[in-house]
Amino acid sequence: MHMIEENMAKQIEWCSEAPFYTLGPLTIYIAPSYATYQRDRRGDDRLKLPFKTEVLGMEVTVERLDMTDDEQIVAVCSRGKSQQRVSILDLTLPDPPPEGAEWIEAFRRWARGR
């Protein structure tokens, strides 16, 4: 509550005195774009899922990709009723690799160069 005055000043400055509620329709357009941006960053649409690989010598199924709170891309792997999240930087790819695996290789090269 102590920041109401500061936030109102920002509203007037940033929105040319238009109230924030008039900007509400923008969220209809921004939110779906942000979801697409997150999916693109994970690579869901580039990699053929699910596929089987090995983690610690055990066969698992990579079901989907996800992003952690600190924006690390992980593969959600399952074996029976157990699930484990593995960084795609550490994920062993099967031979032959799944369709779209070149995206993971490109991401790995990019990550090493950071």
VOPAGU-2260 file (C-alpha; in pm, 1 decimal, decimal comma):
REM VOPAGU-2260
SITE   aa  ch    i         X         Y         Z
SITE  MET   A    0       0,0       0,0       0,0
SITE  HIS   A    1     291,3     233,8      63,7
SITE  MET   A    2     379,9     233,0    -308,5
SITE  ILE   A    3      43,9     348,3    -442,5
SITE  GLU   A    4     156,1     707,7    -485,7
SITE  GLU   A    5     478,8     600,7    -660,1
SITE  ASN   A    6     291,0     361,3    -889,8
SITE  MET   A    7      34,6     627,8    -979,4
SITE  ALA   A    8     317,7     865,6   -1073,4
SITE  LYS   A    9     466,8     596,2   -1296,9
SITE  GLN   A   10     125,0     532,3   -1452,6
SITE  ILE   A   11      85,8     897,7   -1542,9
SITE  GLU   A   12     441,3     916,4   -1681,6
SITE  TRP   A   13     439,1     588,7   -1879,5
SITE  CYS   A   14      81,1     596,4   -2005,7
SITE  SER   A   15      43,8     962,1   -2092,1
SITE  GLU   A   16    -214,4     993,5   -1817,0
SITE  ALA   A   17    -427,3     705,5   -1954,6
SITE  PRO   A   18    -541,2     483,8   -1667,9
SITE  PHE   A   19    -389,8     135,4   -1653,3
SITE  TYR   A   20    -729,7     -31,6   -1695,5
SITE  THR   A   21    -748,0     101,4   -2051,6
SITE  LEU   A   22    -435,1    -103,7   -2126,6
SITE  GLY   A   23    -601,6    -428,5   -2016,2
SITE  PRO   A   24    -678,3    -553,8   -2370,3
SITE  LEU   A   25    -304,3    -556,7   -2443,3
SITE  THR   A   26    -264,5    -857,3   -2214,1
SITE  ILE   A   27    -490,5   -1055,8   -2446,1
SITE  TYR   A   28    -228,4   -1012,0   -2717,8
SITE  ILE   A   29      88,9   -1020,2   -2506,4
SITE  ALA   A   30      19,8   -1330,5   -2293,8
SITE  PRO   A   31     -18,7   -1575,8   -2585,4
SITE  SER   A   32     291,8   -1430,5   -2749,2
SITE  TYR   A   33     487,4   -1476,7   -2426,2
SITE  ALA   A   34     371,9   -1840,4   -2403,3
SITE  THR   A   35     487,4   -1897,0   -2761,8
SITE  TYR   A   36     817,4   -1727,2   -2678,8
SITE  GLN   A   37     868,5   -1961,8   -2381,1
SITE  ARG   A   38     781,4   -2269,5   -2589,7
SITE  ASP   A   39    1022,1   -2156,7   -2862,5
SITE  ARG   A   40    1297,3   -2109,7   -2607,2
SITE  ARG   A   41    1244,4   -2466,0   -2483,2
SITE  GLY   A   42    1234,8   -2610,7   -2834,6
SITE  ASP   A   43     911,7   -2809,7   -2789,2
SITE  ASP   A   44     808,1   -2750,7   -3147,1
SITE  ARG   A   45    1147,6   -2850,5   -3290,2
SITE  LEU   A   46    1208,6   -3185,6   -3121,1
SITE  LYS   A   47    1005,1   -3498,1   -3192,0
SITE  LEU   A   48     876,0   -3616,7   -2855,7
SITE  PRO   A   49     855,2   -3859,3   -2685,4
SITE  PHE   A   50    1175,9   -4053,3   -2744,6
SITE  LYS   A   51    1377,8   -4307,9   -2548,6
SITE  THR   A   52    1731,8   -4259,3   -2421,0
SITE  GLU   A   53    1948,4   -4358,9   -2125,2
SITE  VAL   A   54    2006,2   -4170,8   -1802,0
SITE  LEU   A   55    2259,2   -4322,8   -1561,0
SITE  GLY   A   56    2248,5   -4647,7   -1758,3
SITE  MET   A   57    1870,7   -4687,7   -1735,7
SITE  GLU   A   58    1628,9   -4651,9   -2025,8
SITE  VAL   A   59    1392,0   -4356,2   -1986,0
SITE  THR   A   60    1134,3   -4183,6   -2201,2
SITE  VAL   A   61    1182,2   -3813,0   -2265,1
SITE  GLU   A   62     823,0   -3691,6   -2252,1
SITE  ARG   A   63     857,4   -3316,0   -2283,0
SITE  LEU   A   64    1085,1   -3019,9   -2233,0
SITE  ASP   A   65    1037,8   -2772,8   -1953,1
SITE  MET   A   66    1202,8   -2462,0   -1817,6
SITE  THR   A   67    1314,8   -2423,8   -1456,6
SITE  ASP   A   68    1262,7   -2110,5   -1249,6
SITE  ASP   A   69    1619,7   -2006,1   -1332,4
SITE  GLU   A   70    1542,4   -2051,6   -1705,6
SITE  GLN   A   71    1737,0   -2374,2   -1760,7
SITE  ILE   A   72    1590,9   -2605,5   -2026,0
SITE  VAL   A   73    1533,4   -2956,7   -1893,1
SITE  ALA   A   74    1402,8   -3281,3   -2037,0
SITE  VAL   A   75    1128,2   -3443,0   -1830,2
SITE  CYS   A   76    1223,2   -3811,1   -1831,1
SITE  SER   A   77    1007,1   -4094,2   -1700,9
SITE  ARG   A   78    1064,7   -4457,6   -1612,0
SITE  GLY   A   79     758,7   -4634,5   -1481,3
SITE  LYS   A   80     594,8   -4401,2   -1229,2
SITE  SER   A   81     914,4   -4204,1   -1161,6
SITE  GLN   A   82    1003,1   -3877,1   -1328,5
SITE  GLN   A   83    1334,5   -3695,8   -1336,8
SITE  ARG   A   84    1428,4   -3360,7   -1486,8
SITE  VAL   A   85    1761,7   -3361,2   -1669,0
SITE  SER   A   86    1931,2   -3057,5   -1819,4
SITE  ILE   A   87    1936,2   -3088,6   -2196,5
SITE  LEU   A   88    2302,9   -2992,4   -2172,8
SITE  ASP   A   89    2361,0   -3325,1   -1992,8
SITE  LEU   A   90    2104,6   -3540,9   -2171,7
SITE  THR   A   91    2245,7   -3838,0   -2362,8
SITE  LEU   A   92    2089,7   -3855,1   -2707,1
SITE  PRO   A   93    2007,0   -4197,7   -2851,7
SITE  ASP   A   94    2156,5   -4334,9   -3168,9
SITE  PRO   A   95    1998,6   -4254,0   -3406,5
SITE  PRO   A   96    1891,2   -3922,8   -3251,5
SITE  PRO   A   97    1527,1   -3813,8   -3264,1
SITE  GLU   A   98    1405,7   -3577,3   -3531,5
SITE  GLY   A   99    1498,5   -3222,5   -3432,1
SITE  ALA   A  100    1798,7   -3323,9   -3217,2
SITE  GLU   A  101    2011,8   -3077,5   -3412,6
SITE  TRP   A  102    1833,5   -2808,2   -3210,2
SITE  ILE   A  103    1978,0   -2957,1   -2888,4
SITE  GLU   A  104    2326,0   -2973,6   -3043,2
SITE  ALA   A  105    2300,1   -2610,0   -3154,6
SITE  PHE   A  106    2183,3   -2507,7   -2807,4
SITE  ARG   A  107    2476,5   -2695,2   -2650,3
SITE  ARG   A  108    2726,5   -2516,4   -2875,2
SITE  TRP   A  109    2564,5   -2183,5   -2790,6
SITE  ALA   A  110    2568,5   -2258,4   -2414,4
SITE  ARG   A  111    2939,0   -2353,4   -2419,7
SITE  GLY   A  112    3020,4   -2023,4   -2589,9
SITE  ARG   A  113    2853,0   -1812,1   -2323,2
